[in-house]
Amino acid sequence: MLEMTEIAPRIVADEGIRFGKPVIKGTRVPVDLVVGKLAGGMTVEQVAEEYELEREDVLAALHYAAEAVAGEQVRPVR
């Protein structure tokens, strides 16, 4: 069984929490939820308040998502 692993500052993964999806450390709030709320128009402060996070947690989720996307390789489908 996978132990809780810090995969980025303030971001952890644990099989026992949200099926191993990346979450904000010390919570069950998934990174994709935080990023999705921001994409939907909520402010950093609104997301932090709604999910009882610190501003730095929300920014860490954005940073983690940016790093994940930066590492992707896009290949055209023919």
C-alpha positions as CSV (number, residue, x, y, z in Angstrom):
1,M,0.0,0.0,0.0
2,L,1.2,3.5,-0.9
3,E,2.1,5.8,1.9
4,M,1.4,9.5,1.8
5,T,4.0,11.0,-0.4
6,E,4.6,14.7,-0.8
7,I,4.8,15.0,-4.6
8,A,5.2,18.8,-4.6
9,P,5.3,21.5,-1.9
10,R,1.9,21.3,-0.1
11,I,0.7,18.5,-2.5
12,V,0.5,14.9,-1.5
13,A,-0.7,11.6,-2.9
14,D,-2.0,8.6,-0.8
15,E,-3.9,5.6,-2.1
16,G,-6.2,5.9,0.9
17,I,-7.2,9.5,0.1
18,R,-9.2,10.2,-3.1
19,F,-7.9,7.0,-4.7
20,G,-4.3,8.4,-4.8
21,K,-5.2,11.6,-6.7
22,P,-3.0,14.6,-5.7
23,V,-4.6,16.6,-2.9
24,I,-3.7,19.6,-0.7
25,K,-1.6,18.3,2.2
26,G,-3.7,17.8,5.4
27,T,-7.0,17.8,3.5
28,R,-9.0,15.7,1.1
29,V,-9.3,18.6,-1.4
30,P,-8.1,17.4,-4.9
31,V,-5.8,19.6,-6.9
32,D,-8.0,19.2,-10.0
33,L,-11.0,20.6,-8.0
34,V,-9.0,23.7,-6.9
35,V,-7.8,24.3,-10.5
36,G,-11.3,23.7,-11.9
37,K,-12.8,26.2,-9.5
38,L,-10.2,28.8,-10.5
39,A,-10.9,28.1,-14.2
40,G,-14.6,28.5,-13.5
41,G,-14.0,32.1,-12.3
42,M,-13.6,31.8,-8.6
43,T,-10.8,33.9,-7.1
44,V,-7.9,32.4,-5.1
45,E,-9.4,33.9,-2.0
46,Q,-12.9,32.5,-2.7
47,V,-11.5,29.0,-3.3
48,A,-9.4,29.2,-0.1
49,E,-12.4,30.3,1.9
50,E,-14.8,27.7,0.4
51,Y,-12.4,24.8,1.0
52,E,-10.8,26.1,4.2
53,L,-7.4,26.3,2.6
54,E,-4.6,28.8,2.8
55,R,-3.9,31.1,-0.1
56,E,-0.5,29.3,-0.5
57,D,-2.3,26.0,-0.8
58,V,-4.3,27.3,-3.8
59,L,-1.2,28.7,-5.4
60,A,0.6,25.4,-4.8
61,A,-2.2,23.6,-6.7
62,L,-1.8,25.9,-9.6
63,H,2.0,25.5,-9.6
64,Y,1.6,21.7,-9.5
65,A,-0.9,21.8,-12.4
66,A,1.4,24.0,-14.4
67,E,4.4,21.7,-13.9
68,A,2.3,18.7,-14.9
69,V,1.1,20.3,-18.1
70,A,4.7,21.5,-18.9
71,G,5.8,17.9,-18.8
72,E,3.2,16.7,-21.3
73,Q,4.1,15.9,-24.9
74,V,1.5,16.7,-27.5
75,R,1.4,14.5,-30.6
76,P,-0.9,15.2,-33.5
77,V,-3.3,12.5,-34.5
78,R,-3.3,11.7,-38.2
